[in-house]
């Protein structure tokens, strides 16, 4: 009886020791995983003016945009998703009355592996631009609609270094794009026959890009610092007509922050360059920023002006 009781006590103590060891190991594993993994969310809003062409007219339209990005990093891997939406409407009355609308949506996912100071990424994206131009006049009424869909599959290769008070990076990208565009024209004039036209276009394009960025840090306190960054993004078409997608990636040891915008490349060999400047207030858990982004041949009045915040956990 005593031997049985002693054996039960020994088994009970052994079970407690095993449970304690398992608990310590689990806590250590969770701590290691917590150090290696991180989640990040970024929300941005912006305003810009875009010029749209309809037949022989060029009309300016103010756009409001929203962008939401989520990313997850663990060890040497980084995964993320970005959703963008821009929309605008303009109405004019009188003898030249018209209504102009634009709705643009895009979603992209990316996965990257980092090897020392190098990274290799895969990007899959799709989007839609839908614009409508309606006229209502004393002698005519009509509607012009341009609806474009695109899908992208791209590779991104880059190199970056974190210095004492700054971070810089350079990268190159190659993107295969599939573009489908549908254009409809309906015009009715008093005393004449109605004009109805419709066209469908399918294109494939091979796009390339070069990106460089530099960010400098100004310490404020032990917990806060300012960061001033600049980015140059050069996109060009190797073949086909496509829609270049500027990612304007800003890289730092915390991960990737990007703001996407589209620019039409009308022919093979055409190119476009975008420049941007961002000022950020950084904390270990969150950040606030304001930025200006424009094409080099674009007036400042047509530039993108945005602001946003991010949080990591």
Steps between C-alpha positions, in 0.01 A plus 500: 500500500784734593692406185191572289449837669868587453480404133192719450676795664805451277280483188311812611826692556634382163181615329528842664864532392415401142214752495726775633770422246241493219355832616844664509583360155166619361553848642851512353369383161224761505751769592735397217208495254381838624848642439508357148146587387320832467172633362457843348201704378518828310210727401544801270275759337587744224392756243616557145387649169495280192454607139272278288474509121166455323499538122656845445459622860723484806319538832649527847345301784574505872541154654476381860688180576525248781763232551515214750801272538559197721830320530636210701869433547666199654868426501620571142152497343259785433139466379255779432186626331409851385156631399463837322192698399474839327184678387390841381206680343464835326179666380474809278177679408401745230530473123795259533349286776674172578559246774839330540558198726800277570526194723832317534563188710805277541612217725844343520668229704872452541738249654869558560801316632793695644855371480733724697461839329332363185135418438307316231126560468198377306207740440153410370258788433178581324296815459232690314460858375146603403440852365180654361441830322136603459383809310155659511455796268218674317573323171672179610550250775744216527718274707861386462621217721851357528531184711846342543606189691858392560682209661868504596754232586836640600841426650694744716871479588663750731783590734487723808726606787417641842771745607544680831240771435357409160378227270532476121389245242497435126286248313398383154171344392361313202122473449284311254164674453171400340271794417139498379338830402142564389389834360140599423369813327131592484417839350159634396465834317169664411421454131777243437541127543632366828869407517570175682854360514658227706850354504676229698878489526722234652868568550801336659796702619837433657590779742823573685582732785787645702447630852730677745426644843684667785378567854671703772409484870497791747475380864260703715480298823577145605166389352440736206686606188432685176577342164537688172496278192516543125418251225561496125308247290566453127260280302521412131339263251719234339221382270131566449264766631448482874412676821802558716436460871719712723554332835726773642633256757666639809701239679629503854600232749134491609381388156347646186271799466356564157249725332378395156389710206447423132639669191418402142797418275363544151760313298802275517805695611301768682590583858397699806684612812347576839663683791372509855594647838368384837534633854426249778474498877616157615441299815575136572129417473351761266579772246344813347600637160426757230622476141505659154524284188516626139616416150802701386309659209192566712413839653490521878124562486453147361722329758381251760484639856442242769520420869455190711598295800631153569507261794703185565444224752 
